Amino acid sequence: GHEQLLKMMEERMMDVEQKLRLVKRLLQDKVNQLKEQLSKNTKADAMVKDLYVENAQLLKALEATEQRQKSAERKNYLLEEKIANLNRIVRNLASPSFGS
């Protein structure tokens, strides 16, 4: 009975060792998977930061363009007023000469 008990214990130990090896392999697979995911997340994080910086630069460029457009519109308005005034002056100068 003693040797049979020893043999059973030995078989159980081998079974446990086999299960432990399987668990170790599964855990290693999971570790590898998580490392890969971390690498992907790190790359994605860097891309998000780059996009954030690029977006900020684009916003600054857009604001500068909008300011230039407003400035051009103001200058255009002033030029149109000057043209209207010059047309009025020309009409006033021309109208007495036709009258005489």
WODA-V710155 format. One record per backbone hydrogen bond with DSSP energy under -1.0 kcal/mol. NH is the residue of the N-H (numbers start at 0). CO is the residue of the C=O. Records with the same first field share a line. If there is no record, write none. Layout:
NH=CO / CO
//
This chain:
4=0
5=1
6=2
7=3
8=4
9=5
10=6
11=7
12=8
13=9
14=10
15=11
16=12
17=13
18=14
19=15
20=16
21=17
22=18
23=19
24=20
25=21
26=22
27=23
28=24
29=25
30=26
31=27
32=28
33=29
34=30
35=31
36=32
37=33
38=34
39=35
40=36
41=37
42=38
43=39
44=40
45=41
46=42
47=43
48=44
49=45
50=46
51=47
52=48
53=49
54=50
55=51
56=52
57=53
58=54
59=55
60=56
61=57
62=58
63=59
64=60
65=61
66=62
67=63
68=64
69=65
70=66
71=67
72=68
73=69
74=70
75=71
76=72
77=73
78=74
79=75
80=76
81=77
82=78
83=79
84=80
85=81
86=82
87=83
88=84
89=85
90=86
91=87
92=88
93=89
94=90
97=93
98=94
99=95
//
